[in-house]
Amino acid sequence: MIQKTVFFFEMRSFGVCKWWARKLGISSSKVRLGFIYSSFIALGSPLLIYLAMAWILEHKHYFKLQQKKRNTIWEL
């Protein structure tokens, strides 16, 4: 049972730490450690923030404004 759970989370990781690391220009392991340490200090509340960010990253195509593709003069 535990093996299946670990496998599920490894295969469907959300990429939140990787996204933050890319934005901040640091390694993703430091971001992961930051989430782990802050979860211990704040009694798990960063886990809720992490899940919210994961949901937003998973559905980010709904949040982006759709820009209308403009025709150039050469396509007319």
mmCIF file of the N, C-alpha and C atoms, coordinates in Angstrom:
data_MODEL
# 
_entry.id   MODEL 
# 
loop_
_atom_site.group_PDB 
_atom_site.id 
_atom_site.type_symbol 
_atom_site.label_atom_id 
_atom_site.label_alt_id 
_atom_site.label_comp_id 
_atom_site.label_asym_id 
_atom_site.label_entity_id 
_atom_site.label_seq_id 
_atom_site.pdbx_PDB_ins_code 
_atom_site.Cartn_x 
_atom_site.Cartn_y 
_atom_site.Cartn_z 
_atom_site.occupancy 
_atom_site.B_iso_or_equiv 
_atom_site.pdbx_formal_charge 
_atom_site.auth_seq_id 
_atom_site.auth_comp_id 
_atom_site.auth_asym_id 
_atom_site.auth_atom_id 
_atom_site.pdbx_PDB_model_num 
ATOM 1   N N  . MET A 1 1  ? 0.826  -1.196 0.000   1.00 0.00 ? 1  MET A N  1 
ATOM 2   C CA . MET A 1 1  ? 0.000  0.000  0.000   1.00 0.00 ? 1  MET A CA 1 
ATOM 3   C C  . MET A 1 1  ? 0.869  1.259  0.000   1.00 0.00 ? 1  MET A C  1 
ATOM 4   N N  . ILE A 1 2  ? 1.871  1.313  0.854   1.00 0.00 ? 2  ILE A N  1 
ATOM 5   C CA . ILE A 1 2  ? 2.747  2.474  0.930   1.00 0.00 ? 2  ILE A CA 1 
ATOM 6   C C  . ILE A 1 2  ? 3.556  2.609  -0.352  1.00 0.00 ? 2  ILE A C  1 
ATOM 7   N N  . GLN A 1 3  ? 3.979  1.491  -0.903  1.00 0.00 ? 3  GLN A N  1 
ATOM 8   C CA . GLN A 1 3  ? 4.755  1.511  -2.145  1.00 0.00 ? 3  GLN A CA 1 
ATOM 9   C C  . GLN A 1 3  ? 3.932  2.103  -3.287  1.00 0.00 ? 3  GLN A C  1 
ATOM 10  N N  . LYS A 1 4  ? 2.647  1.756  -3.357  1.00 0.00 ? 4  LYS A N  1 
ATOM 11  C CA . LYS A 1 4  ? 1.780  2.300  -4.398  1.00 0.00 ? 4  LYS A CA 1 
ATOM 12  C C  . LYS A 1 4  ? 1.598  3.806  -4.221  1.00 0.00 ? 4  LYS A C  1 
ATOM 13  N N  . THR A 1 5  ? 1.480  4.259  -2.982  1.00 0.00 ? 5  THR A N  1 
ATOM 14  C CA . THR A 1 5  ? 1.309  5.676  -2.705  1.00 0.00 ? 5  THR A CA 1 
ATOM 15  C C  . THR A 1 5  ? 2.558  6.455  -3.098  1.00 0.00 ? 5  THR A C  1 
ATOM 16  N N  . VAL A 1 6  ? 3.715  5.946  -2.742  1.00 0.00 ? 6  VAL A N  1 
ATOM 17  C CA . VAL A 1 6  ? 4.974  6.592  -3.093  1.00 0.00 ? 6  VAL A CA 1 
ATOM 18  C C  . VAL A 1 6  ? 5.136  6.636  -4.610  1.00 0.00 ? 6  VAL A C  1 
ATOM 19  N N  . PHE A 1 7  ? 4.820  5.557  -5.278  1.00 0.00 ? 7  PHE A N  1 
ATOM 20  C CA . PHE A 1 7  ? 4.931  5.501  -6.735  1.00 0.00 ? 7  PHE A CA 1 
ATOM 21  C C  . PHE A 1 7  ? 3.987  6.520  -7.391  1.00 0.00 ? 7  PHE A C  1 
ATOM 22  N N  . PHE A 1 8  ? 2.767  6.642  -6.857  1.00 0.00 ? 8  PHE A N  1 
ATOM 23  C CA . PHE A 1 8  ? 1.798  7.602  -7.404  1.00 0.00 ? 8  PHE A CA 1 
ATOM 24  C C  . PHE A 1 8  ? 2.332  9.020  -7.312  1.00 0.00 ? 8  PHE A C  1 
ATOM 25  N N  . PHE A 1 9  ? 2.874  9.403  -6.160  1.00 0.00 ? 9  PHE A N  1 
ATOM 26  C CA . PHE A 1 9  ? 3.370  10.758 -5.996  1.00 0.00 ? 9  PHE A CA 1 
ATOM 27  C C  . PHE A 1 9  ? 4.648  11.009 -6.781  1.00 0.00 ? 9  PHE A C  1 
ATOM 28  N N  . GLU A 1 10 ? 5.459  9.989  -6.975  1.00 0.00 ? 10 GLU A N  1 
ATOM 29  C CA . GLU A 1 10 ? 6.658  10.167 -7.786  1.00 0.00 ? 10 GLU A CA 1 
ATOM 30  C C  . GLU A 1 10 ? 6.307  10.345 -9.259  1.00 0.00 ? 10 GLU A C  1 
ATOM 31  N N  . MET A 1 11 ? 5.306  9.635  -9.726  1.00 0.00 ? 11 MET A N  1 
ATOM 32  C CA . MET A 1 11 ? 4.933  9.721  -11.130 1.00 0.00 ? 11 MET A CA 1 
ATOM 33  C C  . MET A 1 11 ? 4.120  10.978 -11.440 1.00 0.00 ? 11 MET A C  1 
ATOM 34  N N  . ARG A 1 12 ? 3.362  11.475 -10.486 1.00 0.00 ? 12 ARG A N  1 
ATOM 35  C CA . ARG A 1 12 ? 2.508  12.635 -10.730 1.00 0.00 ? 12 ARG A CA 1 
ATOM 36  C C  . ARG A 1 12 ? 2.900  13.804 -9.850  1.00 0.00 ? 12 ARG A C  1 
ATOM 37  N N  . SER A 1 13 ? 4.192  14.050 -9.755  1.00 0.00 ? 13 SER A N  1 
ATOM 38  C CA . SER A 1 13 ? 4.617  15.203 -8.963  1.00 0.00 ? 13 SER A CA 1 
ATOM 39  C C  . SER A 1 13 ? 4.160  16.458 -9.665  1.00 0.00 ? 13 SER A C  1 
ATOM 40  N N  . PHE A 1 14 ? 3.880  17.459 -8.901  1.00 0.00 ? 14 PHE A N  1 
ATOM 41  C CA . PHE A 1 14 ? 3.248  18.643 -9.440  1.00 0.00 ? 14 PHE A CA 1 
ATOM 42  C C  . PHE A 1 14 ? 4.240  19.639 -10.008 1.00 0.00 ? 14 PHE A C  1 
ATOM 43  N N  . GLY A 1 15 ? 5.480  19.597 -9.606  1.00 0.00 ? 15 GLY A N  1 
ATOM 44  C CA . GLY A 1 15 ? 6.474  20.496 -10.147 1.00 0.00 ? 15 GLY A CA 1 
ATOM 45  C C  . GLY A 1 15 ? 6.476  21.880 -9.529  1.00 0.00 ? 15 GLY A C  1 
ATOM 46  N N  . VAL A 1 16 ? 5.886  22.022 -8.361  1.00 0.00 ? 16 VAL A N  1 
ATOM 47  C CA . VAL A 1 16 ? 5.837  23.328 -7.703  1.00 0.00 ? 16 VAL A CA 1 
ATOM 48  C C  . VAL A 1 16 ? 7.237  23.779 -7.314  1.00 0.00 ? 16 VAL A C  1 
ATOM 49  N N  . CYS A 1 17 ? 7.997  22.918 -6.706  1.00 0.00 ? 17 CYS A N  1 
ATOM 50  C CA . CYS A 1 17 ? 9.352  23.287 -6.278  1.00 0.00 ? 17 CYS A CA 1 
ATOM 51  C C  . CYS A 1 17 ? 10.244 23.591 -7.475  1.00 0.00 ? 17 CYS A C  1 
ATOM 52  N N  . LYS A 1 18 ? 10.091 22.817 -8.529  1.00 0.00 ? 18 LYS A N  1 
ATOM 53  C CA . LYS A 1 18 ? 10.887 23.060 -9.724  1.00 0.00 ? 18 LYS A CA 1 
ATOM 54  C C  . LYS A 1 18 ? 10.526 24.411 -10.340 1.00 0.00 ? 18 LYS A C  1 
ATOM 55  N N  . TRP A 1 19 ? 9.236  24.746 -10.351 1.00 0.00 ? 19 TRP A N  1 
ATOM 56  C CA . TRP A 1 19 ? 8.785  26.025 -10.903 1.00 0.00 ? 19 TRP A CA 1 
ATOM 57  C C  . TRP A 1 19 ? 9.335  27.188 -10.088 1.00 0.00 ? 19 TRP A C  1 
ATOM 58  N N  . TRP A 1 20 ? 9.247  27.089 -8.739  1.00 0.00 ? 20 TRP A N  1 
ATOM 59  C CA . TRP A 1 20 ? 9.786  28.147 -7.873  1.00 0.00 ? 20 TRP A CA 1 
ATOM 60  C C  . TRP A 1 20 ? 11.291 28.270 -8.035  1.00 0.00 ? 20 TRP A C  1 
ATOM 61  N N  . ALA A 1 21 ? 11.990 27.135 -8.137  1.00 0.00 ? 21 ALA A N  1 
ATOM 62  C CA . ALA A 1 21 ? 13.444 27.165 -8.287  1.00 0.00 ? 21 ALA A CA 1 
ATOM 63  C C  . ALA A 1 21 ? 13.845 27.846 -9.591  1.00 0.00 ? 21 ALA A C  1 
ATOM 64  N N  . ARG A 1 22 ? 13.115 27.563 -10.649 1.00 0.00 ? 22 ARG A N  1 
ATOM 65  C CA . ARG A 1 22 ? 13.395 28.213 -11.922 1.00 0.00 ? 22 ARG A CA 1 
ATOM 66  C C  . ARG A 1 22 ? 13.156 29.721 -11.837 1.00 0.00 ? 22 ARG A C  1 
ATOM 67  N N  . LYS A 1 23 ? 12.069 30.126 -11.186 1.00 0.00 ? 23 LYS A N  1 
ATOM 68  C CA . LYS A 1 23 ? 11.756 31.552 -11.050 1.00 0.00 ? 23 LYS A CA 1 
ATOM 69  C C  . LYS A 1 23 ? 12.772 32.279 -10.176 1.00 0.00 ? 23 LYS A C  1 
ATOM 70  N N  . LEU A 1 24 ? 13.242 31.623 -9.108  1.00 0.00 ? 24 LEU A N  1 
ATOM 71  C CA . LEU A 1 24 ? 14.175 32.252 -8.179  1.00 0.00 ? 24 LEU A CA 1 
ATOM 72  C C  . LEU A 1 24 ? 15.633 32.071 -8.565  1.00 0.00 ? 24 LEU A C  1 
ATOM 73  N N  . GLY A 1 25 ? 15.920 31.149 -9.477  1.00 0.00 ? 25 GLY A N  1 
ATOM 74  C CA . GLY A 1 25 ? 17.289 30.924 -9.925  1.00 0.00 ? 25 GLY A CA 1 
ATOM 75  C C  . GLY A 1 25 ? 18.132 30.140 -8.938  1.00 0.00 ? 25 GLY A C  1 
ATOM 76  N N  . ILE A 1 26 ? 17.505 29.259 -8.165  1.00 0.00 ? 26 ILE A N  1 
ATOM 77  C CA . ILE A 1 26 ? 18.229 28.403 -7.212  1.00 0.00 ? 26 ILE A CA 1 
ATOM 78  C C  . ILE A 1 26 ? 17.897 26.952 -7.501  1.00 0.00 ? 26 ILE A C  1 
ATOM 79  N N  . SER A 1 27 ? 18.563 26.046 -6.824  1.00 0.00 ? 27 SER A N  1 
ATOM 80  C CA . SER A 1 27 ? 18.309 24.628 -7.069  1.00 0.00 ? 27 SER A CA 1 
ATOM 81  C C  . SER A 1 27 ? 16.986 24.206 -6.421  1.00 0.00 ? 27 SER A C  1 
ATOM 82  N N  . SER A 1 28 ? 16.348 23.233 -7.041  1.00 0.00 ? 28 SER A N  1 
ATOM 83  C CA . SER A 1 28 ? 15.045 22.794 -6.547  1.00 0.00 ? 28 SER A CA 1 
ATOM 84  C C  . SER A 1 28 ? 15.154 22.060 -5.213  1.00 0.00 ? 28 SER A C  1 
ATOM 85  N N  . SER A 1 29 ? 16.315 21.482 -4.914  1.00 0.00 ? 29 SER A N  1 
ATOM 86  C CA . SER A 1 29 ? 16.467 20.801 -3.631  1.00 0.00 ? 29 SER A CA 1 
ATOM 87  C C  . SER A 1 29 ? 16.404 21.786 -2.468  1.00 0.00 ? 29 SER A C  1 
ATOM 88  N N  . LYS A 1 30 ? 16.904 22.996 -2.679  1.00 0.00 ? 30 LYS A N  1 
ATOM 89  C CA . LYS A 1 30 ? 16.813 24.013 -1.622  1.00 0.00 ? 30 LYS A CA 1 
ATOM 90  C C  . LYS A 1 30 ? 15.374 24.450 -1.394  1.00 0.00 ? 30 LYS A C  1 
ATOM 91  N N  . VAL A 1 31 ? 14.614 24.543 -2.467  1.00 0.00 ? 31 VAL A N  1 
ATOM 92  C CA . VAL A 1 31 ? 13.195 24.911 -2.331  1.00 0.00 ? 31 VAL A CA 1 
ATOM 93  C C  . VAL A 1 31 ? 12.436 23.800 -1.615  1.00 0.00 ? 31 VAL A C  1 
ATOM 94  N N  . ARG A 1 32 ? 12.733 22.551 -1.954  1.00 0.00 ? 32 ARG A N  1 
ATOM 95  C CA . ARG A 1 32 ? 12.083 21.416 -1.283  1.00 0.00 ? 32 ARG A CA 1 
ATOM 96  C C  . ARG A 1 32 ? 12.406 21.405 0.209   1.00 0.00 ? 32 ARG A C  1 
ATOM 97  N N  . LEU A 1 33 ? 13.671 21.631 0.526   1.00 0.00 ? 33 LEU A N  1 
ATOM 98  C CA . LEU A 1 33 ? 14.055 21.684 1.935   1.00 0.00 ? 33 LEU A CA 1 
ATOM 99  C C  . LEU A 1 33 ? 13.351 22.832 2.659   1.00 0.00 ? 33 LEU A C  1 
ATOM 100 N N  . GLY A 1 34 ? 13.194 23.942 1.985   1.00 0.00 ? 34 GLY A N  1 
ATOM 101 C CA . GLY A 1 34 ? 12.467 25.067 2.566   1.00 0.00 ? 34 GLY A CA 1 
ATOM 102 C C  . GLY A 1 34 ? 11.024 24.705 2.875   1.00 0.00 ? 34 GLY A C  1 
ATOM 103 N N  . PHE A 1 35 ? 10.367 23.985 1.952   1.00 0.00 ? 35 PHE A N  1 
ATOM 104 C CA . PHE A 1 35 ? 8.999  23.536 2.205   1.00 0.00 ? 35 PHE A CA 1 
ATOM 105 C C  . PHE A 1 35 ? 8.942  22.544 3.364   1.00 0.00 ? 35 PHE A C  1 
ATOM 106 N N  . ILE A 1 36 ? 9.905  21.653 3.422   1.00 0.00 ? 36 ILE A N  1 
ATOM 107 C CA . ILE A 1 36 ? 9.908  20.655 4.496   1.00 0.00 ? 36 ILE A CA 1 
ATOM 108 C C  . ILE A 1 36 ? 10.126 21.316 5.846   1.00 0.00 ? 36 ILE A C  1 
ATOM 109 N N  . TYR A 1 37 ? 11.131 22.184 5.942   1.00 0.00 ? 37 TYR A N  1 
ATOM 110 C CA . TYR A 1 37 ? 11.408 22.863 7.207   1.00 0.00 ? 37 TYR A CA 1 
ATOM 111 C C  . TYR A 1 37 ? 10.259 23.766 7.635   1.00 0.00 ? 37 TYR A C  1 
ATOM 112 N N  . SER A 1 38 ? 9.685  24.490 6.679   1.00 0.00 ? 38 SER A N  1 
ATOM 113 C CA . SER A 1 38 ? 8.576  25.371 7.047   1.00 0.00 ? 38 SER A CA 1 
ATOM 114 C C  . SER A 1 38 ? 7.335  24.573 7.443   1.00 0.00 ? 38 SER A C  1 
ATOM 115 N N  . SER A 1 39 ? 7.172  23.377 6.902   1.00 0.00 ? 39 SER A N  1 
ATOM 116 C CA . SER A 1 39 ? 6.050  22.530 7.315   1.00 0.00 ? 39 SER A CA 1 
ATOM 117 C C  . SER A 1 39 ? 6.205  22.069 8.755   1.00 0.00 ? 39 SER A C  1 
ATOM 118 N N  . PHE A 1 40 ? 7.433  21.759 9.157   1.00 0.00 ? 40 PHE A N  1 
ATOM 119 C CA . PHE A 1 40 ? 7.661  21.365 10.544  1.00 0.00 ? 40 PHE A CA 1 
ATOM 120 C C  . PHE A 1 40 ? 7.477  22.540 11.498  1.00 0.00 ? 40 PHE A C  1 
ATOM 121 N N  . ILE A 1 41 ? 7.958  23.689 11.103  1.00 0.00 ? 41 ILE A N  1 
ATOM 122 C CA . ILE A 1 41 ? 7.875  24.867 11.974  1.00 0.00 ? 41 ILE A CA 1 
ATOM 123 C C  . ILE A 1 41 ? 6.437  25.367 12.083  1.00 0.00 ? 41 ILE A C  1 
ATOM 124 N N  . ALA A 1 42 ? 5.715  25.412 10.955  1.00 0.00 ? 42 ALA A N  1 
ATOM 125 C CA . ALA A 1 42 ? 4.364  25.976 10.936  1.00 0.00 ? 42 ALA A CA 1 
ATOM 126 C C  . ALA A 1 42 ? 3.279  24.905 11.069  1.00 0.00 ? 42 ALA A C  1 
ATOM 127 N N  . LEU A 1 43 ? 3.658  23.730 11.487  1.00 0.00 ? 43 LEU A N  1 
ATOM 128 C CA . LEU A 1 43 ? 2.724  22.624 11.749  1.00 0.00 ? 43 LEU A CA 1 
ATOM 129 C C  . LEU A 1 43 ? 1.876  22.248 10.539  1.00 0.00 ? 43 LEU A C  1 
ATOM 130 N N  . GLY A 1 44 ? 2.489  22.218 9.366   1.00 0.00 ? 44 GLY A N  1 
ATOM 131 C CA . GLY A 1 44 ? 1.837  21.688 8.178   1.00 0.00 ? 44 GLY A CA 1 
ATOM 132 C C  . GLY A 1 44 ? 1.062  22.672 7.333   1.00 0.00 ? 44 GLY A C  1 
ATOM 133 N N  . SER A 1 45 ? 0.947  23.905 7.750   1.00 0.00 ? 45 SER A N  1 
ATOM 134 C CA . SER A 1 45 ? 0.182  24.853 6.930   1.00 0.00 ? 45 SER A CA 1 
ATOM 135 C C  . SER A 1 45 ? 0.831  25.134 5.571   1.00 0.00 ? 45 SER A C  1 
ATOM 136 N N  . PRO A 1 46 ? 2.164  25.106 5.410   1.00 0.00 ? 46 PRO A N  1 
ATOM 137 C CA . PRO A 1 46 ? 2.730  25.268 4.059   1.00 0.00 ? 46 PRO A CA 1 
ATOM 138 C C  . PRO A 1 46 ? 2.326  24.136 3.111   1.00 0.00 ? 46 PRO A C  1 
ATOM 139 N N  . LEU A 1 47 ? 1.929  23.004 3.657   1.00 0.00 ? 47 LEU A N  1 
ATOM 140 C CA . LEU A 1 47 ? 1.450  21.918 2.813   1.00 0.00 ? 47 LEU A CA 1 
ATOM 141 C C  . LEU A 1 47 ? 0.177  22.333 2.087   1.00 0.00 ? 47 LEU A C  1 
ATOM 142 N N  . LEU A 1 48 ? -0.689 23.075 2.758   1.00 0.00 ? 48 LEU A N  1 
ATOM 143 C CA . LEU A 1 48 ? -1.902 23.573 2.104   1.00 0.00 ? 48 LEU A CA 1 
ATOM 144 C C  . LEU A 1 48 ? -1.557 24.582 1.014   1.00 0.00 ? 48 LEU A C  1 
ATOM 145 N N  . ILE A 1 49 ? -0.570 25.429 1.276   1.00 0.00 ? 49 ILE A N  1 
ATOM 146 C CA . ILE A 1 49 ? -0.119 26.391 0.270   1.00 0.00 ? 49 ILE A CA 1 
ATOM 147 C C  . ILE A 1 49 ? 0.478  25.653 -0.929  1.00 0.00 ? 49 ILE A C  1 
ATOM 148 N N  . TYR A 1 50 ? 1.247  24.609 -0.654  1.00 0.00 ? 50 TYR A N  1 
ATOM 149 C CA . TYR A 1 50 ? 1.845  23.813 -1.717  1.00 0.00 ? 50 TYR A CA 1 
ATOM 150 C C  . TYR A 1 50 ? 0.762  23.179 -2.588  1.00 0.00 ? 50 TYR A C  1 
ATOM 151 N N  . LEU A 1 51 ? -0.266 22.621 -1.973  1.00 0.00 ? 51 LEU A N  1 
ATOM 152 C CA . LEU A 1 51 ? -1.335 21.995 -2.740  1.00 0.00 ? 51 LEU A CA 1 
ATOM 153 C C  . LEU A 1 51 ? -2.115 23.021 -3.557  1.00 0.00 ? 51 LEU A C  1 
ATOM 154 N N  . ALA A 1 52 ? -2.304 24.211 -3.005  1.00 0.00 ? 52 ALA A N  1 
ATOM 155 C CA . ALA A 1 52 ? -2.979 25.272 -3.757  1.00 0.00 ? 52 ALA A CA 1 
ATOM 156 C C  . ALA A 1 52 ? -2.137 25.679 -4.969  1.00 0.00 ? 52 ALA A C  1 
ATOM 157 N N  . MET A 1 53 ? -0.830 25.816 -4.773  1.00 0.00 ? 53 MET A N  1 
ATOM 158 C CA . MET A 1 53 ? 0.049  26.161 -5.887  1.00 0.00 ? 53 MET A CA 1 
ATOM 159 C C  . MET A 1 53 ? 0.077  25.038 -6.927  1.00 0.00 ? 53 MET A C  1 
ATOM 160 N N  . ALA A 1 54 ? 0.035  23.800 -6.473  1.00 0.00 ? 54 ALA A N  1 
ATOM 161 C CA . ALA A 1 54 ? 0.023  22.670 -7.402  1.00 0.00 ? 54 ALA A CA 1 
ATOM 162 C C  . ALA A 1 54 ? -1.248 22.696 -8.241  1.00 0.00 ? 54 ALA A C  1 
ATOM 163 N N  . TRP A 1 55 ? -2.379 23.014 -7.618  1.00 0.00 ? 55 TRP A N  1 
ATOM 164 C CA . TRP A 1 55 ? -3.630 23.080 -8.364  1.00 0.00 ? 55 TRP A CA 1 
ATOM 165 C C  . TRP A 1 55 ? -3.581 24.204 -9.389  1.00 0.00 ? 55 TRP A C  1 
ATOM 166 N N  . ILE A 1 56 ? -3.031 25.339 -8.998  1.00 0.00 ? 56 ILE A N  1 
ATOM 167 C CA . ILE A 1 56 ? -2.935 26.471 -9.925  1.00 0.00 ? 56 ILE A CA 1 
ATOM 168 C C  . ILE A 1 56 ? -2.001 26.140 -11.090 1.00 0.00 ? 56 ILE A C  1 
ATOM 169 N N  . LEU A 1 57 ? -0.868 25.502 -10.807 1.00 0.00 ? 57 LEU A N  1 
ATOM 170 C CA . LEU A 1 57 ? 0.051  25.138 -11.886 1.00 0.00 ? 57 LEU A CA 1 
ATOM 171 C C  . LEU A 1 57 ? -0.560 24.094 -12.814 1.00 0.00 ? 57 LEU A C  1 
ATOM 172 N N  . GLU A 1 58 ? -1.364 23.201 -12.249 1.00 0.00 ? 58 GLU A N  1 
ATOM 173 C CA . GLU A 1 58 ? -2.005 22.169 -13.058 1.00 0.00 ? 58 GLU A CA 1 
ATOM 174 C C  . GLU A 1 58 ? -3.071 22.784 -13.981 1.00 0.00 ? 58 GLU A C  1 
ATOM 175 N N  . HIS A 1 59 ? -3.708 23.846 -13.537 1.00 0.00 ? 59 HIS A N  1 
ATOM 176 C CA . HIS A 1 59 ? -4.793 24.469 -14.291 1.00 0.00 ? 59 HIS A CA 1 
ATOM 177 C C  . HIS A 1 59 ? -4.435 25.887 -14.752 1.00 0.00 ? 59 HIS A C  1 
ATOM 178 N N  . LYS A 1 60 ? -3.177 26.152 -14.986 1.00 0.00 ? 60 LYS A N  1 
ATOM 179 C CA . LYS A 1 60 ? -2.753 27.513 -15.323 1.00 0.00 ? 60 LYS A CA 1 
ATOM 180 C C  . LYS A 1 60 ? -3.277 27.977 -16.676 1.00 0.00 ? 60 LYS A C  1 
ATOM 181 N N  . HIS A 1 61 ? -3.643 27.062 -17.541 1.00 0.00 ? 61 HIS A N  1 
ATOM 182 C CA . HIS A 1 61 ? -4.176 27.474 -18.834 1.00 0.00 ? 61 HIS A CA 1 
ATOM 183 C C  . HIS A 1 61 ? -5.536 28.148 -18.693 1.00 0.00 ? 61 HIS A C  1 
ATOM 184 N N  . TYR A 1 62 ? -6.230 27.927 -17.589 1.00 0.00 ? 62 TYR A N  1 
ATOM 185 C CA . TYR A 1 62 ? -7.498 28.622 -17.348 1.00 0.00 ? 62 TYR A CA 1 
ATOM 186 C C  . TYR A 1 62 ? -7.280 30.059 -16.879 1.00 0.00 ? 62 TYR A C  1 
ATOM 187 N N  . PHE A 1 63 ? -6.144 30.334 -16.268 1.00 0.00 ? 63 PHE A N  1 
ATOM 188 C CA . PHE A 1 63 ? -5.879 31.641 -15.696 1.00 0.00 ? 63 PHE A CA 1 
ATOM 189 C C  . PHE A 1 63 ? -5.235 32.614 -16.685 1.00 0.00 ? 63 PHE A C  1 
ATOM 190 N N  . LYS A 1 64 ? -4.643 32.114 -17.731 1.00 0.00 ? 64 LYS A N  1 
ATOM 191 C CA . LYS A 1 64 ? -4.000 32.988 -18.703 1.00 0.00 ? 64 LYS A CA 1 
ATOM 192 C C  . LYS A 1 64 ? -5.054 33.569 -19.636 1.00 0.00 ? 64 LYS A C  1 
ATOM 193 N N  . LEU A 1 65 ? -4.873 34.828 -19.940 1.00 0.00 ? 65 LEU A N  1 
ATOM 194 C CA . LEU A 1 65 ? -5.779 35.463 -20.880 1.00 0.00 ? 65 LEU A CA 1 
ATOM 195 C C  . LEU A 1 65 ? -5.466 34.985 -22.285 1.00 0.00 ? 65 LEU A C  1 
ATOM 196 N N  . GLN A 1 66 ? -6.501 34.649 -22.991 1.00 0.00 ? 66 GLN A N  1 
ATOM 197 C CA . GLN A 1 66 ? -6.319 34.192 -24.367 1.00 0.00 ? 66 GLN A CA 1 
ATOM 198 C C  . GLN A 1 66 ? -6.134 35.407 -25.261 1.00 0.00 ? 66 GLN A C  1 
ATOM 199 N N  . GLN A 1 67 ? -4.991 35.483 -25.886 1.00 0.00 ? 67 GLN A N  1 
ATOM 200 C CA . GLN A 1 67 ? -4.737 36.587 -26.789 1.00 0.00 ? 67 GLN A CA 1 
ATOM 201 C C  . GLN A 1 67 ? -5.160 36.184 -28.194 1.00 0.00 ? 67 GLN A C  1 
ATOM 202 N N  . LYS A 1 68 ? -5.876 37.066 -28.820 1.00 0.00 ? 68 LYS A N  1 
ATOM 203 C CA . LYS A 1 68 ? -6.333 36.800 -30.169 1.00 0.00 ? 68 LYS A CA 1 
ATOM 204 C C  . LYS A 1 68 ? -5.141 36.864 -31.111 1.00 0.00 ? 68 LYS A C  1 
ATOM 205 N N  . LYS A 1 69 ? -5.011 35.849 -31.927 1.00 0.00 ? 69 LYS A N  1 
ATOM 206 C CA . LYS A 1 69 ? -3.911 35.817 -32.874 1.00 0.00 ? 69 LYS A CA 1 
ATOM 207 C C  . LYS A 1 69 ? -4.185 36.830 -33.971 1.00 0.00 ? 69 LYS A C  1 
ATOM 208 N N  . ARG A 1 70 ? -3.268 37.742 -34.144 1.00 0.00 ? 70 ARG A N  1 
ATOM 209 C CA . ARG A 1 70 ? -3.438 38.782 -35.134 1.00 0.00 ? 70 ARG A CA 1 
ATOM 210 C C  . ARG A 1 70 ? -2.858 38.335 -36.464 1.00 0.00 ? 70 ARG A C  1 
ATOM 211 N N  . ASN A 1 71 ? -3.571 38.659 -37.488 1.00 0.00 ? 71 ASN A N  1 
ATOM 212 C CA . ASN A 1 71 ? -3.062 38.371 -38.833 1.00 0.00 ? 71 ASN A CA 1 
ATOM 213 C C  . ASN A 1 71 ? -2.089 39.456 -39.234 1.00 0.00 ? 71 ASN A C  1 
ATOM 214 N N  . THR A 1 72 ? -1.022 39.056 -39.829 1.00 0.00 ? 72 THR A N  1 
ATOM 215 C CA . THR A 1 72 ? -0.069 40.039 -40.341 1.00 0.00 ? 72 THR A CA 1 
ATOM 216 C C  . THR A 1 72 ? -0.506 40.469 -41.739 1.00 0.00 ? 72 THR A C  1 
ATOM 217 N N  . ILE A 1 73 ? 0.117  41.461 -42.208 1.00 0.00 ? 73 ILE A N  1 
ATOM 218 C CA . ILE A 1 73 ? -0.237 41.947 -43.548 1.00 0.00 ? 73 ILE A CA 1 
ATOM 219 C C  . ILE A 1 73 ? 0.102  40.915 -44.612 1.00 0.00 ? 73 ILE A C  1 
ATOM 220 N N  . TRP A 1 74 ? 1.050  40.059 -44.331 1.00 0.00 ? 74 TRP A N  1 
ATOM 221 C CA . TRP A 1 74 ? 1.473  39.069 -45.316 1.00 0.00 ? 74 TRP A CA 1 
ATOM 222 C C  . TRP A 1 74 ? 0.500  37.901 -45.407 1.00 0.00 ? 74 TRP A C  1 
ATOM 223 N N  . GLU A 1 75 ? -0.360 37.741 -44.391 1.00 0.00 ? 75 GLU A N  1 
ATOM 224 C CA . GLU A 1 75 ? -1.314 36.630 -44.390 1.00 0.00 ? 75 GLU A CA 1 
ATOM 225 C C  . GLU A 1 75 ? -2.660 37.017 -44.996 1.00 0.00 ? 75 GLU A C  1 
ATOM 226 N N  . LEU A 1 76 ? -2.867 38.276 -45.309 1.00 0.00 ? 76 LEU A N  1 
ATOM 227 C CA . LEU A 1 76 ? -4.154 38.725 -45.849 1.00 0.00 ? 76 LEU A CA 1 
ATOM 228 C C  . LEU A 1 76 ? -4.379 38.305 -47.253 1.00 0.00 ? 76 LEU A C  1 
# 
